[in-house]
Amino acid sequence: MSKRIIDFLTDLSANNDKAWFDTHRNDFEVAKNELLSIVENVIADLSVFDSTIGTPEAKKCIFRQHRDVRFSKNKQPFKTNMGAFIVKGGKSSSNAGYYVHFEPGQSFVGGGIYAPQPEVLHALRTEIYFNAPAFKSIVFNENFRHIFGDLMDERLVKAPKGFPVDFGDIELLKYKHYVVSRPFTPEKMSTSDIQIFIIETFKNMVEFNQFLNQALVNKE
């Protein structure tokens, strides 16, 4: 059950050190295997309505638990969340994809393109600039907004360079990320209900991701 994931992460948050982790490695493996099972089932269902993801291996979609602390003031060795990114090209791909995040009290399902490289961000803005009506029909759709709300609200103050400041939809070009998300509470859900929730959420994200990925195709 997904409770194993949340229980392990709750304990890890209170004991974030290597000695504790080594002692409780079996608990980690149980939690990781539960996540693997969820991701495998999600990939199987997701590929039915978005064949562009291909057939990625679940284990290659899951992020490692160890943190890179070399350049961080936070020296805690482990992440206190578990997540997976399902996307064509693997979890380090620049493509838009599907993300699931387990964290006690802060779990969510999301997708799109987070923190894109400058050339990718420019391509996304260019696609929106030339196809604003199509993009607006997706992100302002009543059902889409009911599920996801607004895009991740981290924006430039001024219009991005290279685009006319008097563009009617300039606010859509100011985003630094093109990401949507939907919170959920795995602590109160069965594993099967979680999988249904994730798939239903991803299904409503397909058109959004396909628009973003088309921008990357067009820039090539």
Beta strands, then each sheet from edge to edge (+ up, - down):
strand 1: 82-86
strand 2: 97-102
strand 3: 108-113
strand 4: 178-183
sheet 1: 1+ 2- 3+ 4-
end
